[in-house]
Amino acid sequence: MVAFGETYIAAFAMMALGMGDLLTGLIATIPIFGGSILQLASPWGIGRLRSFRRWVLLTTGLQTCSLFAFAAVAWVGGAPAWVVFLIATAYWAGGLAAGPAWNTWAEFLVPERIRSTFFARRVRIIQGCQLIGMVIAGCCLRYCENQQSELTGYACLFLMAGIGRAMSWGALARQSESSSWLHGDVLDVVGRRHTRSARLLRSESASDVSIPRFVACLCITQVAVYITGPYFTPYMFKHLELSYTSYMMLLAIAFLGKVIVLPMVGRAVNRWGASRVFWWGSLAIVPIPSFWIFSDSIYFLAGVQFVSGICWATYELSLFLLFFERIPRNQRVAILSYYNVGNALAMVMGAFIGAGILGLCSGSVAGYMTLFVLSGLGRGIAFLGIPAVNSVTEPQTTPAQILIPVAAKGSSAPFVHRVPTAAAVPATAMESPTTARRREEAPAGSGVVATKVVTA
């Protein structure tokens, strides 16, 4: 789904459908924002269906249909821009709406005694498959381009992406759901017992760290990232005149950097704590967009992409561990749903800033250089607020208890890294009575984690 479909939505819009620079950039953000608004119905939907399983099947089914719709657009030779935006919005709405429910459901599907090992192995398999898929997709598009059948190539890729998602849907449909825990959690999800999300987001941690300030830093970072992120695809195809092979190679190298460094980041978190590693990751991503100014050599850009993958893996994994472990399941769906909206809004703001600058510069190379510089400055401004987080109390997490998450789903534009969707809330404010009691009863030094979370 990701390697054949999601990764190439922006390239499909520009190269096959003839959309301009601005529309190509906006299709990587506007549908995500629209999808985030629609996924606010997740708590209501789960409550109405009385089932995490049914809600996940419904939303992933929508995602499957959207991929087949993309294949149909490519097969018939194109469609109006609003149709493409509508299909992309349905794709992201399905994926975002399924995420919070899956995060809660998966905790019960995988027994705790094997959870760490299972998901660590699972993520390695997924990453390997995505890397192979990117290579196959790039070679397929290159061949179809030479045969003057580019749209046919995209139709085949989206068809295979839809089939892959359909197979995933079938695997999800075969999973169980126990009525013994479902009833209580559904009541929590629809808001009858869980603490209000807004109150949690306004709370302060035990170490006097301003949670709203930290959330603001994350949003500023996301705005800065999306000033340039959606426009890398048009820049590479239009100004660098890269082939599909080179485009695929740059995608794969960034992904390879992530795969290689993730285990080392996990060990660093175990040794120094998530907040300290996150601080270093936040610093590392600041200069990355500026590197694109110095050279347009494919070999230089490949090196930049590899370093970028390492830096973003550090940032994403440490942020994931910093916050996801602090969200208990009875508040997870609501908090993730609301945070997804704020996250997507920041992405849209960045995309519109980038579009405005490119419009003023008539899409020239100078305009893109301006975007690269502004993106780095914006990340630097956000970084200035990050040191306040270093005083956050670190959860006592042992190496065996760290779950390496699946990398945040890639945007349809390459090199766009989305902050993992989590709410900035302190551990003490979010513990359920059962979790708190379990932590208090645990032997000293046992390394019991308040809450563990996994991602779809």
Phi, psi and omega in degrees: 000312183285311186290321182271330187250290188303319183297331189251015179296314180294317179297321178298317181296321185275308189281323185263325182261352175075024176289149180283182182302313186292313180296323178297319178291319183289333180291346176273354184230313183303313178299326178294320178294315177300319178296323180293327177293315181295326183286355173296344177283359184303308179301318179296315182296317179296320179295320180291319182279345183056037185195130170289319183300312181296321180293317179297318179294322179295313184286321177290333172295321175298320179296319178299314180297324181294324178292320176294328177293320175300318179298321180294319178299316179294323183292321181278352174101010176134175180197161176301154183302322183295330178292316179297317178297321180295317180295317179297323178296319177297321179300310183288326177299316179297315182292316182291323180290329180285331187303303182300320179294320179295320179303323179282316182297317185297332180298330181267339180287324184252118180303144185299326185294337180243004190299313183298311181295317182300309184285331175296317178290321181299316183293325178294320178296315181298315181296319177297318179294320179295320179297314178297318180298321178298318180295314180298316181297317179297318178294322179297314181293324178297316179296315181293328177296318178295331180270008181058036180225052185298317181296324177297320178298315178295322178300318179294318181296313180293327176296315179294324177297318178295320178296320178298316179293325178295321176296320176297319178301318179296322178293320177296322182296336182273356180279153184269167177212118186272129179290343182292329178250342185297314187302310182295318182291324177297320177299319177297317184299318184279004168095017181278337181228341185282155179292144181302134181299318183299321180295321179295319182290338178270353187286163177250148179280171181296339182261019177062028175276129181285110180294314177302324179296319180293318177299321178298321178297317178298318181293320178297319176301316181294321176300314181297319180298319185274000168295323181252325190313308183292347187254006174293321181299307177297327179296315183289319182282322186274314187262322177273345178054046179284149173278169177298328179295314179293320178301312179298321182297317179295322176300312186292323182294319176298319179293321179298319177301320177296312183301317184294320190271342185306313179300323179292324177295319178301318179292324178295320178297319178299324185275316187249347180099152185293321184294321180291318178294322178297321178301314179293322177296321178296323177290321185293328184279351184299308186276355189305310182296332181293336180298333181292348180282329193285329184200150174250015176295134181297328180288320177296315180295326176298318177296319178299318181295321179296314178297320179300317179299319179296314183295316182289328176297320178297314181296311187291314183293318180294322178292320177303310182289329182293326185246322185297327181289350181260006182247106177289159187296333183286352177238359192292313185297311183296314183294314180296323180296314181290321181292327176303322181294312179298321179297314180292323178298319177297321178297317180295319178301314179298318180296321180289324175298313178299319180296320180296318180293316178297323178297318179294328181264009179057032177068022182282169177298323178300324178296318178294321178298322177297319178299317181299317181293315181296323179297316178296319179296318179297320177295324178295319178298316178297323181297329181299336179269351184291323183305335179297341183276344185297341180273000178298133180293127182280134174293146179281093186247129178269159181305323183289342185263354179279127177260120176285116185282159170295137181305143179307137184305132182290149175282168177291345172263140181289160174064013176265122184248118181265137178297132178306134184286108177208157179262141181276091182224145182286155182296317184293330181282343189249000181287135171282161179303321180296316180295317180297318180296318179298321181292319181292327183278347182292146178298149179300135178077012182282344177074031180289129180267139182301311182211142175244142181228143176237158181246155179287000000 
